[in-house]
């Protein structure tokens, strides 16, 4: 597992073979981490535009984490 990109205390993008795991810090006073595996479309957006291609996803996770809970995976260990 390697870190592809990161904005400390906001999000981290990991590579695990062909898999891409995006871990986003969310919450208000009680911060917590939500990690999810990127879909092929999300990977393509990242490949085309860098983290800007995932900006809407990061903001969505931060604003409405409950929507993304069904996609939750274990937080990776680099």
N, C-alpha and C positions, 0 to 999 in steps of 0.2 A: 504494500500500500504506500503510495507516494502522494505528496501534496502537490497539486497542479497550480493552484492559485489560492490566495487567502487575503481577507481583510480582517485583521485581528479583532476579536470580540464581536464580529458581525457574521461572517460565513467562512467556510473552508470547502474547497473542492478537492476531492481525493480521486485517484485512479487506482483501480484494483483490476489489473488485466484490462479487459474490454469494458468493465463496469465503471461508472462514474457516480460517486456518492457526494451529494451536496449536504453539508451540515450547516444549519443556520441557527444563530442565537435568537431567541424570541422571548416574549414575556415582558412584563413591566418591572415591578420591583423585584420579583423573583424570576431571574433569568434562567432559562433552560434551553437545551439544545434539541433540535429536531433534524434528523438526518433522513434523507430519502435517496433512492436510486433514480438517476435521471433516465427518462425515456429516450428512445432513439431520436425523436424530434428535438428534445431539449439538448441532447449531445450535439446534434447538427447545428442548433442555434449557437451553442458555445464555440464549436469549431469555426463557424462563419464570423462571429462577432466578438469572441472572447467573453469575458464576464458580462459585458453589456447585453449579450444575448440571453443571459439568465436574470437580468435585473428585475424584470416583472415577477419572475418566480420567487426570487429572494424576498421582495417586498410583499408578495402574496403570503408567503409563509410567515413573515413577521406580523402581518396584519390579521390574518385569519388562520392560525395554525391548525385549528380543528378540522378545517377542510382538507388538510394534507396528512392528517393522522393515519388514514388507511394505507398510505404509502410509506409509512415509517419503517426504517431499518435500524439495526444496531449502529450506534456511533462507532465509526472505525477507529482503530488504533494504528497510528503510522509506524 
